[in-house]
Amino acid sequence: MAGQEEQILKLQKVRERTLLDIERLREELQAEIEPAPATDDDAAADVAADIYERGKIISLIRGLESKIRSLDRAIELAGEGTYGICEKCGVEIPEGRLEIMPETTLCVQCASELEQGIRRSQLQSELRDRRRRVRLIDDEVDEDEDDEPQDYDT
């Protein structure tokens, strides 16, 4: 049981550090949002750089928020005594992997399969969207052709 409590404490410390990182990034984002001085000569370049920087910070925050959710799940599993066991296949997750990614609940193989499935799903969704756009364009072209006067020689 002591090992289980140690795992929970370790995961909670990682969670706390992650929350601090999120707070720091939010403060950086707030500083990026504040308006720049009006005397700036390269305003367009600065705006583009600011937008890029904001996007980067927002992406980092989203990644850390996802890590928090994963840590919460890992803490839950540690409380049940199953932390370190792959949720999908039941094999023991190597200690090295848990040291690098304490929030993980999947072994490398299952995580890879999940990632491939997500990528496949995203690609299929993109393909469906492209097909839908092509159909819309084709429909617009067909409507335009219907609007043109017809030359009927009878």
C-alpha positions as CSV (number, residue, x, y, z in Angstrom):
1,M,0.0,0.0,0.0
2,A,2.9,2.4,0.7
3,G,4.0,2.0,-2.9
4,Q,0.5,3.0,-4.1
5,E,0.5,6.0,-1.8
6,E,4.0,7.0,-3.1
7,Q,2.7,6.7,-6.7
8,I,-0.3,8.9,-5.9
9,L,1.9,11.6,-4.2
10,K,4.3,11.6,-7.1
11,L,1.5,11.9,-9.6
12,Q,-0.1,14.7,-7.6
13,K,3.2,16.6,-7.5
14,V,3.5,16.3,-11.3
15,R,-0.1,17.5,-11.5
16,E,0.6,20.6,-9.3
17,R,3.7,21.5,-11.4
18,T,1.6,21.1,-14.6
19,L,-1.0,23.4,-13.1
20,L,1.7,26.0,-12.3
21,D,3.0,25.7,-15.9
22,I,-0.6,26.4,-17.2
23,E,-0.9,29.4,-15.0
24,R,2.4,30.8,-16.1
25,L,1.4,30.3,-19.8
26,R,-1.9,32.0,-19.2
27,E,-0.1,35.0,-17.7
28,E,2.2,35.0,-20.8
29,L,-0.9,34.9,-23.0
30,Q,-2.5,37.8,-21.2
31,A,0.7,39.8,-21.7
32,E,0.6,39.0,-25.4
33,I,-3.0,40.1,-25.7
34,E,-2.3,43.5,-24.2
35,P,-2.0,46.2,-26.9
36,A,1.4,47.2,-28.2
37,P,2.4,50.9,-28.2
38,A,1.0,52.8,-31.1
39,T,4.4,54.3,-32.1
40,D,5.6,51.0,-33.5
41,D,6.9,51.3,-37.1
42,D,6.7,47.6,-37.9
43,A,3.1,47.1,-36.7
44,A,2.1,44.5,-39.3
45,A,5.1,42.4,-38.6
46,D,4.6,42.7,-34.9
47,V,0.9,41.7,-35.2
48,A,1.8,38.6,-37.2
49,A,4.5,37.7,-34.6
50,D,2.0,38.3,-31.8
51,I,-0.7,36.1,-33.4
52,Y,1.9,33.3,-34.0
53,E,3.1,33.6,-30.3
54,R,-0.5,33.5,-29.0
55,G,-1.3,30.4,-31.1
56,K,1.8,28.7,-29.8
57,I,0.9,29.5,-26.2
58,I,-2.7,28.4,-26.6
59,S,-1.5,25.1,-28.1
60,L,0.9,24.6,-25.1
61,I,-1.9,25.3,-22.7
62,R,-4.2,22.8,-24.4
63,G,-1.5,20.1,-24.3
64,L,-1.0,20.7,-20.6
65,E,-4.7,20.6,-19.9
66,S,-4.8,17.3,-21.7
67,K,-1.9,16.1,-19.5
68,I,-3.9,17.2,-16.4
69,R,-6.8,15.0,-17.5
70,S,-4.4,12.1,-18.1
71,L,-2.8,12.6,-14.7
72,D,-6.3,12.6,-13.0
73,R,-6.9,9.2,-14.7
74,A,-3.5,7.9,-13.6
75,I,-4.2,9.1,-10.0
76,E,-7.5,7.3,-10.1
77,L,-5.8,4.1,-11.3
78,A,-3.1,4.4,-8.6
79,G,-5.9,4.7,-6.0
80,E,-7.4,1.4,-7.4
81,G,-3.9,-0.2,-7.4
82,T,-3.7,-0.6,-11.2
83,Y,-1.4,2.3,-12.1
84,G,1.4,1.0,-14.3
85,I,-0.8,-1.6,-16.0
86,C,-1.9,-0.8,-19.6
87,E,-5.6,0.0,-19.6
88,K,-6.1,-1.6,-23.0
89,C,-4.1,-4.9,-23.0
90,G,-3.2,-5.4,-19.3
91,V,0.5,-5.7,-19.7
92,E,2.8,-3.9,-17.2
93,I,4.0,-0.5,-18.5
94,P,7.8,-0.3,-18.3
95,E,9.1,1.8,-15.4
96,G,11.2,3.9,-17.9
97,R,8.0,4.9,-19.7
98,L,6.3,5.9,-16.5
99,E,9.3,8.0,-15.5
100,I,9.2,9.9,-18.8
101,M,5.4,10.1,-19.0
102,P,3.9,9.5,-15.5
103,E,0.4,10.3,-16.9
104,T,0.4,7.4,-19.3
105,T,-2.1,4.6,-18.9
106,L,-1.1,2.7,-22.1
107,C,1.9,0.7,-23.1
108,V,3.8,1.8,-26.1
109,Q,2.1,-0.6,-28.4
110,C,-1.4,0.3,-27.4
111,A,-0.6,4.1,-27.4
112,S,0.8,3.7,-31.0
113,E,-2.3,1.8,-32.1
114,L,-4.5,4.5,-30.6
115,E,-2.5,7.3,-32.3
116,Q,-2.7,5.5,-35.6
117,G,-6.5,5.2,-35.2
118,I,-6.8,8.9,-34.4
119,R,-4.7,9.8,-37.5
120,R,-6.7,7.5,-39.7
121,S,-9.9,9.0,-38.4
122,Q,-8.6,12.5,-39.0
123,L,-7.6,11.6,-42.6
124,Q,-10.9,10.0,-43.3
125,S,-12.7,13.1,-42.0
126,E,-10.6,15.4,-44.1
127,L,-11.3,13.2,-47.2
128,R,-15.1,13.4,-46.5
129,D,-14.8,17.2,-46.2
130,R,-12.9,17.5,-49.5
131,R,-15.5,15.3,-51.2
132,R,-18.3,17.4,-49.8
133,R,-16.7,20.6,-51.0
134,V,-16.1,19.1,-54.5
135,R,-19.8,18.1,-54.6
136,L,-20.8,21.6,-53.6
137,I,-18.6,23.1,-56.3
138,D,-20.0,20.6,-58.9
139,D,-23.5,21.5,-57.9
140,E,-22.7,25.2,-58.3
141,V,-21.3,24.6,-61.7
142,D,-24.4,22.6,-62.7
143,E,-26.6,25.5,-61.5
144,D,-24.6,28.0,-63.5
145,E,-24.9,25.9,-66.6
146,D,-28.7,25.7,-66.1
147,D,-28.8,29.6,-66.0
148,E,-27.2,30.0,-69.3
149,P,-29.5,30.6,-72.3
150,Q,-30.0,27.6,-74.4
151,D,-29.6,27.8,-78.2
152,Y,-32.3,25.5,-79.5
153,D,-32.3,25.0,-83.3
154,T,-35.5,23.4,-84.3
